[in-house]
Amino acid sequence: MAEEIDFNDALDSIVLSENSLCKESYDEGYKSGYEAGNPEGYHLGYHRGAELGRELGYYFGVVTNHIENKESLFISEKVLKQLEKVRDLINLFPQTNSEDHDILNLAENIRAQYKRACALLRIPSSNPYDTEVSF
């Protein structure tokens, strides 16, 4: 014998069918969007990380060059300490992803200290990579 359906359950399924279809569609769209958006976010993060790495590498090269040639460039002790501070900040910068670090704040601090070192050295603090198009 055929299974009997309660009249109230039949009415509820008709009335609530729109809600259940909306939920199913949302779940399917969310899953699809998540899978499609993840590679895009990954590539954006990768490019931003590469830009930041290039910037910090440039600062590190300038600072290291001045520290290694301190005698021939006649660098004072005050300036040398500032250069070493910038170098140490760059060395302490996290090299792996971590939610424990505020990478943007750390990078901004390094930029400020680098600019201060350049002001003490009386050299321009401009980064040659700033003129290129960003991703």
C-alpha positions, 0 to 999 in steps of 0.5 A, spaced: 500 500 500 502 507 498 505 511 504 500 516 506 502 523 507 499 527 512 496 533 510 499 538 514 506 535 512 504 536 504 502 543 505 508 545 509 513 542 504 509 546 498 509 552 502 517 551 504 519 549 498 521 556 496 526 556 502 529 549 501 530 551 494 533 558 496 538 554 501 540 549 496 542 554 491 545 558 496 550 552 498 551 550 491 553 558 489 557 559 495 561 552 494 562 554 487 564 561 488 569 559 494 572 554 489 573 559 483 575 565 488 580 561 492 586 561 486 584 568 485 586 570 492 592 566 492 595 569 486 593 576 489 597 574 495 603 571 492 604 578 488 603 582 494 608 578 498 613 578 492 612 586 491 613 587 499 619 582 498 622 586 493 622 592 497 625 589 503 630 586 499 632 593 496 632 596 503 636 590 506 641 591 500 642 599 501 643 598 508 648 592 508 652 596 503 653 602 507 654 598 513 660 594 510 663 600 507 662 605 513 669 607 514 670 609 506 663 612 507 665 616 513 659 614 517 658 616 524 656 611 530 649 614 530 647 613 523 651 606 523 646 604 529 640 606 525 642 602 519 643 596 524 636 597 526 633 597 519 637 591 518 635 587 524 628 589 523 628 586 516 632 580 519 626 579 524 620 580 519 616 573 518 618 569 512 612 565 513 605 566 513 602 567 520 596 570 523 600 572 530 604 578 526 601 584 523 605 584 517 603 591 514 604 594 521 611 591 521 613 593 514 610 600 515 615 600 521 621 598 517 619 603 511 619 609 517 626 607 519 629 606 513 627 613 511 630 615 517 636 612 516 636 615 509 635 622 512 641 621 516 645 619 510 642 625 506 641 620 500 634 619 497 629 614 500 625 613 494 625 606 492 626 604 484 620 599 484 615 604 487 614 607 479 612 600 477 605 598 476 602 594 482 598 588 481 
